[in-house]
Amino acid sequence: MAKTELTIADKLKALYKLQLIDSELDKIQILRGELPMEVKDLEDEIVGMETRIARMESGINEIDQQILGHRGAIKDAEAMMVKYKKQMDEVRNDREYKALTKELEDQELDIKLAEKRIKDAAKKKETRMEVLDGLKAKLEDMKSALDMKQSELAKIIEKTEKEEAKLMKASAKAKKNIEERLLKSYSRIRNNYRNGLAVVAIERDACGGCFNKVPAQIQLELSLTKKIIACEHCGRVLVDPEILTAPKAEKA
């Protein structure tokens, strides 16, 4: 059986009904405000902060390993010095004495260099620890803020989710009665305006979207529902305010 072609009036009624449903959905989104985006941004910032902290902790661990290495070098140098001093007690000539003395001096220099590197590394670690403590404190503040926003958002969602689900179901059902071409135009116009209005009724002789005056001739054409008419100023689809209660028009 062939599908019955909708009249212009039926198409306008379907579009206007869809707009009313979607506007109610928009109100729920407005009630939630920027919270969903703020929650998402905070979650991303926390992940970034945790990654930064992990890198900082890894860098501090590397410094600790460097300090351990330098301390190990000092112990090795001290052990060598003990060995060389024992050997000095057994030298047989001046050449061996000078050679051992030189070795002792080299080990002392190695110890001083290692001690300097330990001192520099410890200072570097101290600076990084201060930064790390600041980052961890900031992370805790971010997590607290996230908990608050998530809790607030959860309360709003709990309050509105049943109504939202009902409206989304109604919106999907309404879209089935609208041809694809009109739906695409409807979606495009909605996306062009922050208030999401794509189909508007005439209010006090003016467009319900941009509030520019609609000529009497256009208003007359709208009442006849012979064609779909867009506002010449904003491009929104215009409908007669009586569209939902008006009797069915003849088929186009």
C-alpha positions in Angstrom: 0.0 0.0 0.0 1.4 3.4 -1.0 2.4 5.8 1.8 -0.1 8.7 2.1 1.5 12.0 1.1 1.4 14.5 3.9 -0.1 17.9 3.4 1.9 21.1 3.9 -0.2 21.7 7.0 0.7 18.2 8.3 4.4 18.8 7.6 4.4 22.1 9.4 2.5 20.6 12.4 5.1 17.8 12.5 8.0 20.2 12.4 6.5 22.5 15.0 5.7 19.6 17.3 9.3 18.4 16.9 10.5 21.9 17.7 8.4 22.1 20.9 9.8 18.7 22.1 13.4 19.6 21.3 13.0 23.0 23.0 12.0 21.1 26.2 15.1 19.0 25.8 17.1 22.2 25.3 15.7 23.4 28.7 17.1 20.3 30.4 20.6 21.0 28.8 20.4 24.6 30.0 19.5 23.4 33.5 22.7 21.3 33.4 24.5 24.3 32.1 28.2 24.0 31.5 28.5 21.3 34.2 29.0 18.4 31.8 31.8 20.3 29.9 33.3 21.5 33.2 33.4 17.9 34.5 35.0 16.6 31.3 37.6 19.4 31.3 38.4 18.8 34.9 38.8 15.1 34.3 41.2 15.8 31.4 43.2 18.3 33.6 43.5 15.7 36.4 44.8 13.1 34.0 47.3 15.6 32.7 48.3 16.6 36.2 48.7 13.0 37.3 50.9 12.4 34.3 53.0 15.4 35.1 53.4 14.3 38.7 54.4 10.8 37.6 57.1 12.3 35.4 58.3 14.5 38.3 58.4 11.5 40.6 60.3 9.5 38.0 62.8 12.4 37.7 63.3 12.5 41.5 63.9 8.7 41.6 66.6 9.2 38.9 68.2 11.8 41.1 68.2 9.4 44.0 69.8 6.8 41.9 72.5 9.3 40.8 73.2 10.1 44.5 73.5 6.5 45.3 75.9 6.1 42.4 78.1 9.0 43.7 78.1 7.6 47.2 79.1 4.2 45.8 82.0 6.0 43.9 83.1 7.6 47.2 83.2 4.3 49.0 85.2 2.8 46.1 87.6 5.7 46.2 88.0 5.5 50.0 88.7 1.8 49.7 91.4 2.5 47.0 93.0 5.1 49.3 93.3 2.5 52.1 94.9 0.2 49.7 97.4 2.8 48.4 98.3 3.9 51.9 99.2 0.4 52.8 101.3 0.1 49.7 103.1 3.3 50.7 104.4 1.5 53.7 106.1 -1.0 51.5 107.5 1.3 48.7 111.1 0.5 47.7 111.9 3.7 45.8 111.0 7.3 45.2 109.3 6.6 41.9 106.8 4.2 43.5 106.1 6.7 46.3 105.3 9.5 43.8 103.1 7.2 41.8 101.1 6.2 44.9 100.9 9.8 46.1 99.5 10.7 42.7 96.9 7.9 43.0 95.9 9.1 46.4 95.5 12.7 45.1 93.3 11.4 42.2 91.1 9.5 44.6 90.7 12.6 46.8 89.7 14.6 43.8 87.2 11.9 42.8 85.7 12.0 46.3 85.4 15.8 46.3 83.8 15.7 42.8 81.4 13.0 43.9 80.5 15.1 47.0 79.9 18.2 44.9 77.7 16.2 42.6 75.8 14.8 45.6 75.3 18.3 46.9 74.1 19.6 43.5 71.8 16.6 43.1 70.3 17.1 46.6 69.6 20.7 45.9 68.0 19.8 42.6 65.9 17.2 44.3 64.8 19.7 47.0 63.6 22.1 44.3 61.7 19.4 42.5 60.2 18.1 45.7 58.8 21.6 46.4 57.3 21.7 42.9 56.0 18.2 43.4 54.3 19.1 46.7 52.7 22.0 45.0 51.4 19.9 42.1 50.0 17.3 44.5 48.2 20.0 46.5 46.8 21.4 43.3 45.7 17.9 42.2 43.8 17.4 45.5 42.0 20.7 45.0 41.1 19.6 41.4 39.8 16.3 42.7 37.7 18.0 45.3 36.3 20.4 42.7 35.6 17.5 40.4 33.8 15.6 43.2 31.6 18.6 43.9 30.7 19.1 40.2 30.1 15.4 39.6 27.8 15.3 42.6 25.9 18.4 41.5 25.6 17.0 37.9 24.4 13.6 39.2 21.6 15.3 41.2 20.5 17.3 38.1 20.6 14.2 35.9 18.7 12.1 38.5 16.1 14.9 38.6 15.8 15.2 34.8 16.8 11.8 33.3 13.2 10.4 33.2 11.8 13.5 31.6 14.8 13.6 29.2 14.3 9.9 28.2 10.6 10.6 27.6 11.3 13.6 25.5 14.1 11.9 23.5 11.7 9.1 22.7 9.0 11.6 21.6 11.6 13.5 19.5 12.6 10.3 17.7 9.0 9.4 17.1 8.2 12.8 15.8 11.1 12.7 13.4 9.7 9.6 11.8 6.8 11.7 10.5 9.1 14.2 8.8 10.8 13.7 5.4 14.6 13.5 5.4 15.1 16.8 3.4 13.1 18.8 6.0 14.8 17.1 8.9 18.2 18.1 7.5 17.1 21.7 7.0 15.6 21.7 10.5 18.8 20.4 12.1 21.0 22.8 10.1 18.9 25.8 11.2 18.8 24.6 14.9 22.6 24.4 14.8 22.9 28.0 13.6 21.2 29.4 16.7 22.2 29.1 20.3 18.5 28.9 21.4 18.0 26.0 19.0 14.9 27.5 17.4 14.3 26.4 13.8 10.5 26.5 13.6 8.8 29.5 15.2 5.2 30.8 15.4 4.3 34.4 14.5 4.0 36.5 17.7 2.5 40.0 17.6 3.0 40.1 13.8 6.7 39.3 14.2 9.0 36.3 13.8 9.2 34.3 17.0 12.9 33.8 16.4 14.5 37.1 15.4 11.4 39.3 16.3 11.5 41.1 12.9 8.1 42.2 11.6 6.5 39.7 9.2 4.5 41.4 6.4 0.8 40.9 6.3 1.0 39.2 3.0 3.3 36.5 4.4 1.1 36.0 7.4 -1.9 35.5 5.0 0.1 32.9 3.0 1.1 31.1 6.3 -2.6 30.9 7.3 -3.3 29.2 3.9 -0.6 26.6 4.5 0.1 26.1 0.8 3.8 26.2 1.2 6.6 26.2 3.8 7.8 29.7 4.3 11.1 30.9 6.0 11.7 34.2 7.7 13.4 36.5 5.3 15.6 37.8 8.1 16.8 34.7 10.0 15.8 31.8 7.8 13.7 30.1 10.5 10.6 28.2 9.3 7.5 30.3 10.1 4.2 28.8 11.2 0.8 30.2 11.9 0.3 30.3 15.7 -2.9 28.3 15.3 -1.1 25.5 13.4 -1.7 22.8 16.0 -5.4 23.5 16.3 -6.2 24.4 12.7 -8.2 21.8 10.7 -6.4 19.7 8.1 -5.7 21.6 4.9 -6.0 20.1 1.4 -3.2 18.0 0.2 -0.4 19.8 -1.6 
